[in-house]
Amino acid sequence: MARLSVTLARLAAMRGHHSIHVDDDRASRLHDLNAFGSNPGALNAKIYVPARMAERPALVVVLHGCTQSAGGYDRGSGWSQLADEHGFLLLFPEQQRANNPNLCFNWFSPTDNGRDRGEALSIRQMIVAMIDAHDIDPSRIFVTGLSAGGAMTSVLLASYPELFAGGAIIAGLPHGSASNVPQALEAMRAPGSYSAKDMGDRVRHASDHHGPWPRISIWHGSADATVSSANADAILAQWLSVHGLEPAPHEAEQVAGHRRQAWNDAGGRPLIEDYRIANMGHGTPLATTGQDACGVVMPHMLEAGISSTRRIASAWGLLGTKAERGQAQSAWETPEERPNLPVSRISRLEPSPSEPSRPTISGKAGVEKIIHDALRAAGLMR
């Protein structure tokens, strides 16, 4: 109980400190996506379409963290800057306070964190609407997110692996970490004991997909006091199991003073990359000066001398030349192996009849009520 109290106090302090920022949306470059299906998760959707768009463009889905907005996260991370330079499209699902007071995606809620459920289904519907509207290449759809957005990225990669060529999880948690609020708090503190196979099974059992699987990029600060970096170890173990890879990396190097490890496919292309950012707390790593400058420092958007946005986009083959794209092909060995996603496979816009409704969680007496009140104040409970 003492450790849980410490976590609650830290979350409540974060909420109080950052509520005055509302993550600076004043310079948003994004526009609304208004019609995208039944939207069972009641999310907002923002998009960015550059003035010069590539033929059959790629799509990057970007999920903000707690206390952040879509526009604020774009401004901090610099994703629309790269979209202008290279012609890909952006989709920013956005949480509403009616769903979560702290603007966290509800990655820990059973009504939101599985295939064809709640927020996960809403995001899939947004993706389908973007494919239909902009002739997006369905073999080049990617997803990334920070913190709660990183945890929801894990949910999406596990729930809809056929949709994504790759995903980048920043300061997030592995799929299957929690199915209620107390479990979410404990998982943020530490993932607990696990076996790699059990972690991989959480992904394998989340859908009826049998591969190929998305490529994965993991980013975590070594000094993160909000989401333990032990979660990055768990994410790595989960996806090493899914891809059938051994624990020993094929590459290990220092990049701008930070550790990078990679596990490659038979052609030498990374299937998994793992970045550990030295002495960085909870947030998205940025480089705001130099030739790789991208983004703006703001709450949870942290100067680290390395641009996670630019390096993730480069690994996905989004930054320009044909040679670069050839070096960073998606996980499929040949065009025949890449997923061919006809509309019939991805355009079911209505939730299944069995989709559970959002529960109303009532307070309880005594200590449990105090905990629940604190969780609501921290934005981790409706």
Sequence and secondary structure as in RCSB ss.txt:
>XXXX:A:sequence
MARLSVTLARLAAMRGHHSIHVDDDRASRLHDLNAFGSNPGALNAKIYVPARMAERPALVVVLHGCTQSAGGYDR
GSGWSQLADEHGFLLLFPEQQRANNPNLCFNWFSPTDNGRDRGEALSIRQMIVAMIDAHDIDPSRIFVTGLSAGG
AMTSVLLASYPELFAGGAIIAGLPHGSASNVPQALEAMRAPGSYSAKDMGDRVRHASDHHGPWPRISIWHGSADA
TVSSANADAILAQWLSVHGLEPAPHEAEQVAGHRRQAWNDAGGRPLIEDYRIANMGHGTPLATTGQDACGVVMPH
MLEAGISSTRRIASAWGLLGTKAERGQAQSAWETPEERPNLPVSRISRLEPSPSEPSRPTISGKAGVEKIIHDAL
RAAGLMR
>XXXX:A:secstr
 HHHHHHHHHHHHHHHHHTTTTT  TT   EE    S  TT  EEEEE  SS  SS  EEEEE  TT  HHHHHH
HH HHHHHHHH  EEEEEE  TTT TT    TT TTTSSTTSHHHHHHHHHHHHHHHHHT  TT EEEEEETHHH
HHHHHHHHH TTT SEEEEES   TTS SSHHHHHHHHH   S  HHHHHHHHHTTSS  S   EEEEEEETT S
SS THHHHHHHHHHHHHHT  SS SEEEEETTEEEEEEE TTS EEEEEEEETT  SSEEEB SSTT BS  BTT
EEE SS HHHHHHHHTT SS HHHHHHT  S SSGGGS    HHHH   S  TT          SHHHHHHHHHH
HHHTS  
